[in-house]
Amino acid sequence: MLENRVNSIEINKKEFRKIGHQLIDDISDFISSIDQKPVTFNESPSQLQGILGNTSLPENGIPATELITRVTDLILNHSLLNGHPKFLGYITSSASPIGALADLLAASINPNVGAHILSPMATEIEKQTIQWLAEFIGVSPNYGGILVSGGNMANFTAFLAARTAKAPIIIKEDGLSNIPKKLTVYCSKTTHTWIDKAAILFGLGTKSVRWIQTDSTNKMNNKVLDETIKKDMANGYQPIMVIGTAGDVSTGVVDNLKGISTICKKYDLWLHIDGAYGVPAAVIPKYKNLFDGLSEADSIALDPHKWLYSPLEAGCTLVKNPQHLIDTYSSHPEYYNFSKSENEFAQNFYEYGLQNSRGFRALKVWLSLQQVGRSGYEKLISEDIELSEMLFDLAKKHRELEAISQNLSITTFRYIPFNYKEGNDYLNKLNEELLNELQTGGELFLSNAIVNEKYCLRACVVNFRTSKKDIEEIIDIVVREGKKTHLKLLEKK
């Protein structure tokens, strides 16, 4: 009966080619004109629901041509465009076009990169990508690792490996409740919120996190770190890991990683470095000393979808001794026929992380690394930093702006009305209102940071489309909208 099976989900070759060609043409037109579009269309949830239509799930199918035409319009004309040259918010890069093509190709094969037998070529490409990423940031290519969805998961993956490696061995069978000493972890007060999530989700609790104060340069105070570890040990706690940051999310500061490494060796602690944003800058010879100590890390988190311009999702965990990942995540139920070859070791990525079924994230990273090359990335990342420095300098020179900080490719600054005499509370309110106006106005998109109790506008340049002209125009836009916002607030008084 099913010998010549007919179904509604297949698309014949002729129609698929027609739809695909049109889609590629539409995407190509979109990319080539992205700078002429607003960064955001600022449509409310109710407006977007109205555009989608509150219809029920269709009883019968709709032709693929019609669907792709409609969804192309929905996505291209009703999204926030983080590929726009004036999108400098958060740490989401403009995505490489080759990465978009890679995702199409990867989805067409749809390999499950959880086991080698299910994804032979995809597994080998991911292994090579991991090796290249380690080489790229200047650590040993013998680091093992795994690609994950993003920074949270990259850090979580390392956190659990550290817990397994440094906690008493009984933890795997008896859990945390029977461990005689309370486990503790250490990080700077500027560390990303993932550490709170990890402490809660993985059983240590938020009281296990020691938030170490920063020094005058906003780096973790290593003297206080050493004293805190020593005090905890004397009080019966068991320190297990220290998290250093290579580019904090608010200001881009890189901790004194070498100093942290020395402390970790002194107390036999796991050193994890959260380099989700900043660590790609280690490819630039000029900044090599800034990342001194990186190669001592037991684990490193980095996100290719941040400063390597990969499309979402692409995070990465690197571990100096990948056996720690296997010790943490491997399991061998009877229904897994993923055994090792008699002659060769076949790596199964389900043994390296939280997922069993895994998509082919590596392809877009692997292709971009080859298309751009080390020297190409060095140029792009250097230019991003130069543009950030330019923004800082222009803000510093402008009589209505205050330049606050500049590290790597992150600049923070704020608007101050000319001849302004009032206090900091009003300036904080003014700049918060200004940011809201900028984020919805469509001309540019910045985010915020609190630096020394000042509410700042924050620009993070991880965008290969941003130019000097954009930076100059951003200054003009901020000042123009700042004046308008200031007048509005005065009228409300």
NUNU-961095 format. One record per residue (C-alpha): residue number from 1; residue in one letter; x negated, y negated, z negated. Coordinates in steps of 0.5 Angstrom, whole numbers, padded with zeros to 4 digits. Each point is the difference from the previous one (the first is absolute). Last residue first. Example, Ala and Ser with C-alpha at 12.3 -4.5 7.8 and 13.67 -1.06 7.14 Angstrom:
BEGIN
[2; "s"; [-0027; 0002; -0014]]
[1; "a"; [0002; 0007; -0002]]
***
This chain:
BEGIN
[493; "k"; [-0018; -0137; -0074]]
[492; "k"; [0003; 0004; 0006]]
[491; "e"; [-0002; -0006; 0005]]
[490; "l"; [-0007; 0001; -0003]]
[489; "l"; [0000; 0007; 0002]]
[488; "k"; [0002; -0001; 0007]]
[487; "l"; [-0005; -0005; 0001]]
[486; "h"; [-0005; 0005; -0002]]
[485; "t"; [0002; 0005; 0005]]
[484; "k"; [0000; -0005; 0005]]
[483; "k"; [-0007; -0002; -0001]]
[482; "g"; [-0002; 0007; -0001]]
[481; "e"; [0003; 0002; 0007]]
[480; "r"; [-0004; -0005; 0003]]
[479; "v"; [-0007; 0002; -0004]]
[478; "v"; [0001; 0007; 0001]]
[477; "i"; [0002; -0001; 0008]]
[476; "d"; [-0006; -0004; 0001]]
[475; "i"; [-0005; 0005; -0004]]
[474; "i"; [0003; 0006; 0004]]
[473; "e"; [-0001; -0004; 0007]]
[472; "e"; [-0008; 0000; -0002]]
[471; "i"; [0000; 0007; -0001]]
[470; "d"; [0004; 0002; 0006]]
[469; "k"; [-0005; -0004; 0004]]
[468; "k"; [-0006; 0003; -0003]]
[467; "s"; [0003; 0007; 0002]]
[466; "t"; [0005; 0006; -0002]]
[465; "r"; [0001; 0005; 0004]]
[464; "f"; [-0005; 0005; -0003]]
[463; "n"; [0004; 0000; -0007]]
[462; "v"; [-0003; 0002; -0006]]
[461; "v"; [0000; -0008; -0003]]
[460; "c"; [0003; 0000; -0007]]
[459; "a"; [0003; -0007; -0001]]
[458; "r"; [0003; -0001; -0007]]
[457; "l"; [0004; -0006; -0003]]
[456; "c"; [-0002; -0001; -0007]]
[455; "y"; [0004; 0000; -0007]]
[454; "k"; [-0005; -0003; -0004]]
[453; "e"; [-0001; 0004; -0007]]
[452; "n"; [-0007; 0001; 0001]]
[451; "v"; [0001; 0003; 0007]]
[450; "i"; [0008; 0003; 0001]]
[449; "a"; [0000; 0002; 0007]]
[448; "n"; [0005; -0001; 0006]]
[447; "s"; [0002; 0003; 0007]]
[446; "l"; [-0001; -0004; 0007]]
[445; "f"; [0005; 0001; 0006]]
[444; "l"; [-0001; -0006; 0005]]
[443; "e"; [0005; -0003; 0005]]
[442; "g"; [0007; 0004; -0002]]
[441; "g"; [0002; -0005; -0005]]
[440; "t"; [0002; 0006; -0005]]
[439; "q"; [-0007; 0001; -0003]]
[438; "l"; [-0002; -0007; 0001]]
[437; "e"; [0006; -0002; -0004]]
[436; "n"; [-0001; 0005; -0006]]
[435; "l"; [-0007; -0002; 0000]]
[434; "l"; [0002; -0007; -0001]]
[433; "e"; [0005; 0001; -0006]]
[432; "e"; [-0006; 0004; -0003]]
[431; "n"; [-0005; -0006; 0001]]
[430; "l"; [0005; -0005; -0003]]
[429; "k"; [0001; 0004; -0006]]
[428; "n"; [-0007; 0001; -0001]]
[427; "l"; [-0001; -0007; 0001]]
[426; "y"; [0005; -0002; -0005]]
[425; "d"; [-0003; 0005; -0005]]
[424; "n"; [-0007; -0003; 0001]]
[423; "g"; [0002; -0007; -0002]]
[422; "e"; [0002; -0007; 0003]]
[421; "k"; [-0005; -0005; 0003]]
[420; "y"; [0001; 0001; 0008]]
[419; "n"; [-0004; -0005; 0004]]
[418; "f"; [0001; 0004; 0006]]
[417; "p"; [0005; 0006; -0001]]
[416; "i"; [-0004; 0006; -0002]]
[415; "y"; [0001; 0007; 0004]]
[414; "r"; [-0004; 0006; -0002]]
[413; "f"; [-0006; 0004; 0002]]
[412; "t"; [-0002; 0007; 0000]]
[411; "t"; [-0005; 0003; 0006]]
[410; "i"; [0000; 0008; 0001]]
[409; "s"; [-0005; 0002; 0005]]
[408; "l"; [-0006; 0002; -0004]]
[407; "n"; [0001; -0004; -0006]]
[406; "q"; [0002; -0008; 0000]]
[405; "s"; [0003; -0003; -0006]]
[404; "i"; [0004; -0006; -0002]]
[403; "a"; [0000; -0005; 0006]]
[402; "e"; [0005; -0006; -0002]]
[401; "l"; [0004; -0003; 0005]]
[400; "e"; [0003; -0007; 0001]]
[399; "r"; [-0007; -0004; 0001]]
[398; "h"; [-0002; 0005; 0005]]
[397; "k"; [-0008; 0002; 0000]]
[396; "k"; [0001; 0006; -0005]]
[395; "a"; [0006; 0003; 0004]]
[394; "l"; [-0004; -0001; 0007]]
[393; "d"; [-0006; 0004; -0004]]
[392; "f"; [0004; 0005; -0002]]
[391; "l"; [0004; 0001; 0006]]
[390; "m"; [-0007; 0001; 0004]]
[389; "e"; [-0003; 0005; -0005]]
[388; "s"; [0006; 0004; 0001]]
[387; "l"; [-0001; -0001; 0008]]
[386; "e"; [-0007; 0002; -0002]]
[385; "i"; [0002; 0006; -0003]]
[384; "d"; [0005; 0003; 0005]]
[383; "e"; [-0006; -0002; 0005]]
[382; "s"; [-0005; 0005; -0004]]
[381; "i"; [0006; 0005; 0000]]
[380; "l"; [0000; 0000; 0008]]
[379; "k"; [-0007; 0000; 0001]]
[378; "e"; [-0002; 0006; -0005]]
[377; "y"; [0006; 0003; 0003]]
[376; "g"; [-0003; 0000; 0007]]
[375; "s"; [-0007; 0002; -0002]]
[374; "r"; [0003; 0006; -0003]]
[373; "g"; [0004; 0002; 0006]]
[372; "v"; [0006; -0003; 0002]]
[371; "q"; [0003; 0005; 0005]]
[370; "q"; [-0003; 0006; -0004]]
[369; "l"; [0002; -0003; -0007]]
[368; "s"; [0007; -0001; 0003]]
[367; "l"; [0001; 0007; 0003]]
[366; "w"; [-0002; 0003; -0007]]
[365; "v"; [0005; -0004; -0004]]
[364; "k"; [0006; 0001; 0005]]
[363; "l"; [-0002; 0007; 0000]]
[362; "a"; [-0001; 0001; -0008]]
[361; "r"; [0008; -0001; -0002]]
[360; "f"; [0002; 0007; 0003]]
[359; "g"; [0006; 0001; -0004]]
[358; "r"; [-0001; 0005; -0007]]
[357; "s"; [0004; 0005; -0002]]
[356; "n"; [-0003; 0003; -0007]]
[355; "q"; [-0001; -0007; -0003]]
[354; "l"; [-0003; -0002; -0007]]
[353; "g"; [-0007; 0001; 0003]]
[352; "y"; [-0007; 0004; 0002]]
[351; "e"; [0003; 0007; 0000]]
[350; "y"; [0006; -0002; 0005]]
[349; "f"; [-0006; -0002; 0004]]
[348; "n"; [-0002; 0007; 0002]]
[347; "q"; [-0007; 0000; 0002]]
[346; "a"; [-0002; 0007; 0004]]
[345; "f"; [-0007; 0002; -0002]]
[344; "e"; [-0003; 0005; 0005]]
[343; "n"; [-0001; 0007; 0001]]
[342; "e"; [0005; 0004; -0003]]
[341; "s"; [0005; -0006; 0001]]
[340; "k"; [0003; -0003; -0007]]
[339; "s"; [0007; 0002; -0001]]
[338; "f"; [0006; -0004; 0001]]
[337; "n"; [0005; 0005; 0000]]
[336; "y"; [0004; -0004; -0006]]
[335; "y"; [0006; 0004; -0002]]
[334; "e"; [-0004; 0004; -0005]]
[333; "p"; [-0001; -0007; -0004]]
[332; "h"; [-0007; -0002; 0000]]
[331; "s"; [-0001; -0007; -0003]]
[330; "s"; [-0005; -0006; 0001]]
[329; "y"; [0001; -0007; -0003]]
[328; "t"; [-0005; -0001; -0006]]
[327; "d"; [-0005; 0005; 0001]]
[326; "i"; [0000; -0001; 0008]]
[325; "l"; [-0001; -0008; -0001]]
[324; "h"; [-0005; 0001; -0005]]
[323; "q"; [-0004; 0004; 0005]]
[322; "p"; [0000; -0006; 0004]]
[321; "n"; [-0006; -0002; -0003]]
[320; "k"; [-0001; -0007; 0001]]
[319; "v"; [0007; -0002; 0001]]
[318; "l"; [0003; -0004; 0006]]
[317; "t"; [0008; -0002; -0001]]
[316; "c"; [0003; -0003; 0006]]
[315; "g"; [0006; -0004; 0002]]
[314; "a"; [0003; -0001; 0007]]
[313; "e"; [0007; -0001; 0001]]
[312; "l"; [0001; -0005; 0003]]
[311; "p"; [-0003; -0002; 0007]]
[310; "s"; [-0008; 0000; -0001]]
[309; "y"; [-0003; -0007; 0000]]
[308; "l"; [-0007; 0002; -0004]]
[307; "w"; [0001; -0005; -0005]]
[306; "k"; [0007; 0002; -0003]]
[305; "h"; [0003; 0006; 0004]]
[304; "p"; [-0007; 0004; -0001]]
[303; "d"; [0002; 0000; -0008]]
[302; "l"; [-0006; 0001; -0004]]
[301; "a"; [-0001; 0004; -0007]]
[300; "i"; [-0006; 0003; -0002]]
[299; "s"; [-0002; 0005; -0005]]
[298; "d"; [-0006; 0003; -0004]]
[297; "a"; [-0003; -0007; 0001]]
[296; "e"; [-0008; 0000; 0001]]
[295; "s"; [0000; -0002; 0007]]
[294; "l"; [0004; -0007; -0002]]
[293; "g"; [-0005; -0002; -0005]]
[292; "d"; [-0002; -0006; 0005]]
[291; "f"; [0006; -0003; 0003]]
[290; "l"; [-0002; -0007; 0000]]
[289; "n"; [-0007; 0002; 0002]]
[288; "k"; [0002; 0002; 0006]]
[287; "y"; [0004; -0006; 0002]]
[286; "k"; [-0005; -0003; 0005]]
[285; "p"; [0000; 0007; 0003]]
[284; "i"; [0007; 0000; 0002]]
[283; "v"; [0003; 0007; 0000]]
[282; "a"; [0001; -0001; -0008]]
[281; "a"; [0006; -0005; 0002]]
[280; "p"; [0004; 0007; 0001]]
[279; "v"; [0000; 0000; -0007]]
[278; "g"; [0005; -0006; -0001]]
[277; "y"; [0007; 0003; 0000]]
[276; "a"; [0001; 0007; -0003]]
[275; "g"; [-0007; -0001; -0003]]
[274; "d"; [0002; 0003; -0007]]
[273; "i"; [-0006; 0003; -0002]]
[272; "h"; [0000; 0006; -0005]]
[271; "l"; [-0005; 0002; -0005]]
[270; "w"; [0001; 0006; -0004]]
[269; "l"; [-0003; 0000; -0007]]
[268; "d"; [-0007; 0003; -0002]]
[267; "y"; [-0001; -0006; -0006]]
[266; "k"; [-0006; -0003; 0003]]
[265; "k"; [0001; 0002; 0007]]
[264; "c"; [0007; -0004; 0000]]
[263; "i"; [-0004; -0006; -0003]]
[262; "t"; [-0005; 0001; 0005]]
[261; "s"; [0005; 0000; 0006]]
[260; "i"; [0004; -0006; -0003]]
[259; "g"; [-0006; -0004; 0000]]
[258; "k"; [-0001; 0002; 0008]]
[257; "l"; [0007; -0002; 0001]]
[256; "n"; [0000; -0007; -0002]]
[255; "d"; [0007; -0001; 0002]]
[254; "v"; [0002; -0003; 0006]]
[253; "v"; [0004; -0006; 0001]]
[252; "g"; [0006; 0000; 0005]]
[251; "t"; [0004; -0005; -0003]]
[250; "s"; [0007; 0003; -0002]]
[249; "v"; [-0001; 0007; 0003]]
[248; "d"; [-0007; 0001; -0003]]
[247; "g"; [-0005; 0002; 0005]]
[246; "a"; [-0005; 0006; -0002]]
[245; "t"; [0003; 0001; -0007]]
[244; "g"; [-0003; 0005; -0005]]
[243; "i"; [0004; 0005; -0004]]
[242; "v"; [-0003; 0004; -0006]]
[241; "m"; [0002; 0007; -0002]]
[240; "i"; [0000; 0005; -0005]]
[239; "p"; [0000; -0003; -0007]]
[238; "q"; [0002; 0005; -0005]]
[237; "y"; [0002; -0004; -0007]]
[236; "g"; [-0002; 0002; -0007]]
[235; "n"; [-0001; -0007; -0003]]
[234; "a"; [-0007; 0000; 0002]]
[233; "m"; [0001; 0002; 0007]]
[232; "d"; [0005; -0006; 0001]]
[231; "k"; [-0005; -0005; -0003]]
[230; "k"; [-0006; 0002; 0004]]
[229; "i"; [0005; 0000; 0006]]
[228; "t"; [0002; -0007; -0002]]
[227; "e"; [-0007; -0003; -0001]]
[226; "d"; [-0002; 0003; 0007]]
[225; "l"; [0006; -0004; 0003]]
[224; "v"; [-0002; -0006; -0004]]
[223; "k"; [-0007; 0000; 0003]]
[222; "n"; [0003; 0001; 0007]]
[221; "n"; [0004; -0006; 0000]]
[220; "m"; [0005; 0002; 0007]]
[219; "k"; [-0001; -0005; 0005]]
[218; "n"; [0003; -0007; 0000]]
[217; "t"; [-0006; -0004; 0001]]
[216; "s"; [0001; -0003; -0007]]
[215; "d"; [0000; 0007; -0003]]
[214; "t"; [0006; 0005; 0000]]
[213; "q"; [0004; 0003; -0006]]
[212; "i"; [0000; 0008; 0000]]
[211; "w"; [0007; 0003; 0001]]
[210; "r"; [0000; 0007; -0004]]
[209; "v"; [0005; 0004; 0002]]
[208; "s"; [0002; 0006; -0004]]
[207; "k"; [0006; -0004; -0003]]
[206; "t"; [0003; 0000; 0007]]
[205; "g"; [0001; 0007; -0001]]
[204; "l"; [-0004; 0006; 0001]]
[203; "g"; [0005; 0005; 0004]]
[202; "f"; [-0001; -0001; 0007]]
[201; "l"; [0005; -0004; 0002]]
[200; "i"; [-0001; -0005; -0006]]
[199; "a"; [-0007; -0001; 0001]]
[198; "a"; [0000; 0000; 0008]]
[197; "k"; [0005; -0005; 0000]]
[196; "d"; [-0004; -0005; -0005]]
[195; "i"; [-0006; 0001; 0005]]
[194; "w"; [0004; -0001; 0006]]
[193; "t"; [0001; -0007; -0003]]
[192; "h"; [-0006; -0003; 0004]]
[191; "t"; [-0006; -0001; -0005]]
[190; "t"; [-0001; -0008; -0002]]
[189; "k"; [0000; 0002; -0007]]
[188; "s"; [-0006; 0004; 0001]]
[187; "c"; [0000; 0008; -0001]]
[186; "y"; [-0001; 0005; -0005]]
[185; "v"; [0003; 0007; -0001]]
[184; "t"; [0002; 0004; -0006]]
[183; "l"; [0001; 0007; -0002]]
[182; "k"; [0003; 0001; -0007]]
[181; "k"; [-0004; 0006; -0004]]
[180; "p"; [0002; 0007; -0002]]
[179; "i"; [0004; 0001; 0007]]
[178; "n"; [0006; 0005; -0002]]
[177; "s"; [0005; -0005; 0003]]
[176; "l"; [-0004; -0002; 0006]]
[175; "g"; [0002; 0007; 0004]]
[174; "d"; [-0001; 0007; -0003]]
[173; "e"; [-0002; 0003; 0007]]
[172; "k"; [-0003; -0005; 0004]]
[171; "i"; [-0002; -0004; -0006]]
[170; "i"; [-0004; 0006; -0003]]
[169; "i"; [-0006; -0002; 0004]]
[168; "p"; [-0001; -0006; -0005]]
[167; "a"; [0000; -0007; 0004]]
[166; "k"; [-0006; -0002; 0004]]
[165; "a"; [0001; 0003; 0007]]
[164; "t"; [0008; 0001; 0000]]
[163; "r"; [0001; -0007; -0002]]
[162; "a"; [-0005; -0003; 0005]]
[161; "a"; [0003; 0004; 0006]]
[160; "l"; [0007; -0002; -0003]]
[159; "f"; [-0003; -0008; 0001]]
[158; "a"; [-0003; 0002; 0006]]
[157; "t"; [0007; 0002; 0004]]
[156; "f"; [0004; -0006; -0004]]
[155; "n"; [-0005; -0005; 0003]]
[154; "a"; [0001; 0002; 0007]]
[153; "m"; [0007; 0001; -0001]]
[152; "n"; [0001; -0007; -0003]]
[151; "g"; [-0005; -0003; 0006]]
[150; "g"; [0004; 0003; 0005]]
[149; "s"; [0003; 0006; 0004]]
[148; "v"; [-0005; 0005; -0001]]
[147; "l"; [-0006; 0002; 0004]]
[146; "i"; [-0005; 0006; -0004]]
[145; "g"; [-0007; 0000; -0003]]
[144; "g"; [-0007; 0003; 0000]]
[143; "y"; [-0006; -0004; -0001]]
[142; "n"; [-0006; 0003; 0004]]
[141; "p"; [0000; -0006; 0005]]
[140; "s"; [-0004; -0003; -0006]]
[139; "v"; [0002; -0007; -0001]]
[138; "g"; [0000; -0006; 0004]]
[137; "i"; [0007; -0003; 0001]]
[136; "f"; [0000; 0003; 0007]]
[135; "e"; [-0004; 0006; -0001]]
[134; "a"; [0006; 0002; -0005]]
[133; "l"; [0005; -0002; 0005]]
[132; "w"; [-0004; 0004; 0005]]
[131; "q"; [0001; 0006; -0004]]
[130; "i"; [0007; 0000; -0002]]
[129; "t"; [0001; -0001; 0008]]
[128; "q"; [-0004; 0006; 0001]]
[127; "k"; [0005; 0004; -0004]]
[126; "e"; [0006; -0003; 0002]]
[125; "i"; [-0002; 0002; 0007]]
[124; "e"; [-0002; 0007; -0002]]
[123; "t"; [0007; 0000; -0003]]
[122; "a"; [0004; -0002; 0006]]
[121; "m"; [-0004; 0005; 0005]]
[120; "p"; [0002; 0006; -0004]]
[119; "s"; [0007; -0003; -0003]]
[118; "l"; [0004; 0006; -0003]]
[117; "i"; [-0005; 0005; 0000]]
[116; "h"; [-0004; -0006; -0004]]
[115; "a"; [0005; -0001; -0005]]
[114; "g"; [0003; -0006; -0003]]
[113; "v"; [-0001; -0004; 0007]]
[112; "n"; [0007; 0002; 0002]]
[111; "p"; [0000; -0002; 0008]]
[110; "n"; [0005; -0004; 0003]]
[109; "i"; [-0003; 0001; 0007]]
[108; "s"; [0005; -0006; 0003]]
[107; "a"; [-0001; -0004; -0007]]
[106; "a"; [-0007; 0000; 0001]]
[105; "l"; [0000; -0003; 0007]]
[104; "l"; [0005; -0005; -0002]]
[103; "d"; [-0004; -0002; -0007]]
[102; "a"; [-0007; 0000; 0005]]
[101; "l"; [0004; -0005; 0004]]
[100; "a"; [0001; -0005; -0006]]
[99; "g"; [-0007; 0001; -0002]]
[98; "i"; [-0002; -0002; 0007]]
[97; "p"; [0003; -0006; -0001]]
[96; "s"; [-0003; -0002; -0007]]
[95; "a"; [0004; -0002; -0005]]
[94; "s"; [0000; -0007; -0003]]
[93; "s"; [-0002; 0001; -0007]]
[92; "t"; [0004; 0000; -0006]]
[91; "i"; [-0003; -0002; -0007]]
[90; "y"; [0005; -0005; -0003]]
[89; "g"; [0001; -0006; 0005]]
[88; "l"; [-0004; -0003; 0005]]
[87; "f"; [0005; 0001; 0006]]
[86; "k"; [-0002; -0006; 0004]]
[85; "p"; [-0003; 0004; 0006]]
[84; "h"; [0006; 0004; 0000]]
[83; "g"; [-0001; 0007; 0000]]
[82; "n"; [0004; 0000; -0007]]
[81; "l"; [0006; -0001; 0004]]
[80; "l"; [0006; 0000; -0005]]
[79; "s"; [0005; 0003; 0004]]
[78; "h"; [0007; -0002; 0004]]
[77; "n"; [-0002; -0001; 0007]]
[76; "l"; [-0005; 0006; 0001]]
[75; "i"; [0004; 0005; -0004]]
[74; "l"; [0007; -0001; 0002]]
[73; "d"; [-0002; -0001; 0007]]
[72; "t"; [-0004; 0006; 0001]]
[71; "v"; [0006; 0004; -0004]]
[70; "r"; [0005; -0002; 0005]]
[69; "t"; [-0004; 0002; 0006]]
[68; "i"; [-0002; 0006; -0003]]
[67; "l"; [0007; 0002; -0002]]
[66; "e"; [0003; -0001; 0007]]
[65; "t"; [-0006; 0004; 0003]]
[64; "a"; [0001; 0006; -0005]]
[63; "p"; [0008; 0000; 0002]]
[62; "i"; [0004; 0000; -0006]]
[61; "g"; [0002; 0007; -0003]]
[60; "n"; [0007; 0001; -0003]]
[59; "e"; [0003; -0001; -0007]]
[58; "p"; [-0004; -0006; -0001]]
[57; "l"; [-0002; -0001; -0007]]
[56; "s"; [0005; -0006; -0003]]
[55; "t"; [0000; -0007; 0003]]
[54; "n"; [-0002; -0006; -0004]]
[53; "g"; [-0004; -0004; 0005]]
[52; "l"; [-0007; 0000; 0001]]
[51; "i"; [0000; -0008; 0001]]
[50; "g"; [0005; -0001; -0005]]
[49; "q"; [-0004; 0004; -0005]]
[48; "l"; [-0006; -0004; 0002]]
[47; "q"; [0004; -0006; -0002]]
[46; "s"; [0002; 0003; -0006]]
[45; "p"; [-0007; 0001; -0002]]
[44; "s"; [-0002; -0007; 0001]]
[43; "e"; [-0004; -0002; 0007]]
[42; "n"; [-0006; -0004; -0001]]
[41; "f"; [-0003; 0001; 0007]]
[40; "t"; [-0007; 0001; -0002]]
[39; "v"; [-0006; -0002; 0003]]
[38; "p"; [0003; -0004; 0005]]
[37; "k"; [-0001; 0002; 0007]]
[36; "q"; [-0005; -0003; 0005]]
[35; "d"; [-0006; 0004; -0003]]
[34; "i"; [0003; 0006; 0001]]
[33; "s"; [0000; -0001; 0008]]
[32; "s"; [-0005; 0005; 0002]]
[31; "i"; [0002; 0005; -0005]]
[30; "f"; [0008; 0000; 0002]]
[29; "d"; [-0002; 0000; 0007]]
[28; "s"; [-0004; 0007; -0001]]
[27; "i"; [0006; 0002; -0005]]
[26; "d"; [0005; -0001; 0006]]
[25; "d"; [-0004; 0003; 0005]]
[24; "i"; [-0002; 0006; -0004]]
[23; "l"; [0007; 0001; -0002]]
[22; "q"; [0002; 0000; 0008]]
[21; "h"; [-0005; 0005; 0002]]
[20; "g"; [0002; 0005; -0006]]
[19; "i"; [0008; -0001; 0002]]
[18; "k"; [-0002; 0002; 0007]]
[17; "r"; [-0005; 0005; -0001]]
[16; "f"; [0005; 0004; -0005]]
[15; "e"; [0006; -0001; 0005]]
[14; "k"; [-0005; 0004; 0005]]
[13; "k"; [-0002; 0005; -0005]]
[12; "n"; [0006; 0002; -0003]]
[11; "i"; [0002; -0002; -0007]]
[10; "e"; [0002; 0005; -0005]]
[9; "i"; [0004; -0002; -0005]]
[8; "s"; [0007; 0002; 0003]]
[7; "n"; [-0001; 0007; 0001]]
[6; "v"; [0000; 0005; 0006]]
[5; "r"; [-0002; 0007; -0002]]
[4; "n"; [-0001; 0005; 0007]]
[3; "e"; [-0001; 0006; -0004]]
[2; "l"; [0004; -0002; -0006]]
[1; "m"; [0006; 0005; 0002]]
***
